[in-house]
Amino acid sequence: MAMPKLPAPELACPLAITAEEPYVDHVEWIRGLAAEDVARCVEWLRAIEASVLAAGEL
């Protein structure tokens, strides 16, 4: 099965993510997100899912 196309640019990640030194564990970073950031990310992921399904990619 081919990889689905990436969503449109308007579905960009709602978080400002930057590379950091020293290394920051991504799991710990996610666990440290504020509740409103988690809610925005869940909404973002659901929008991506809807976009892929609407395009008939899956």
C-alpha positions in Angstrom: 0.0 0.0 0.0 1.3 3.5 -0.9 1.9 6.1 1.8 -1.0 8.6 1.9 -0.3 12.1 0.8 0.5 14.6 3.5 -2.3 17.0 4.5 -2.6 20.4 3.1 -0.4 23.2 4.6 -3.3 24.7 6.5 -3.1 21.6 8.7 0.3 22.6 10.1 1.2 21.5 13.6 -0.3 23.9 16.2 2.8 23.8 18.4 6.0 25.7 18.0 8.6 22.9 17.9 12.3 23.7 17.8 15.4 21.7 18.0 17.1 22.0 21.4 20.5 21.4 22.8 21.0 19.5 25.0 18.7 16.8 23.7 15.2 16.8 25.2 13.4 13.5 25.5 10.3 13.7 23.2 8.2 11.5 25.5 8.9 13.7 28.5 8.3 16.8 26.4 4.9 15.5 25.4 4.0 14.6 29.0 4.9 18.2 30.0 2.5 19.8 27.6 -0.3 22.0 29.0 -3.8 20.6 28.7 -4.8 23.2 26.1 -1.8 22.2 24.0 -2.8 18.5 24.2 -6.4 19.5 23.2 -5.1 21.4 20.2 -2.9 18.5 19.1 -5.8 16.0 19.4 -7.9 18.4 17.3 -5.0 18.7 14.7 -4.6 14.9 14.5 -8.3 14.4 14.0 -8.3 17.0 11.2 -5.4 15.1 9.5 -7.4 11.9 9.8 -10.5 13.5 8.3 -8.4 15.0 5.5 -6.9 11.6 4.6 -10.2 9.8 4.8 -12.0 12.5 2.7 -9.3 12.1 0.1 -9.9 8.4 -0.1 -6.3 7.7 0.7 -7.0 4.8 3.1 
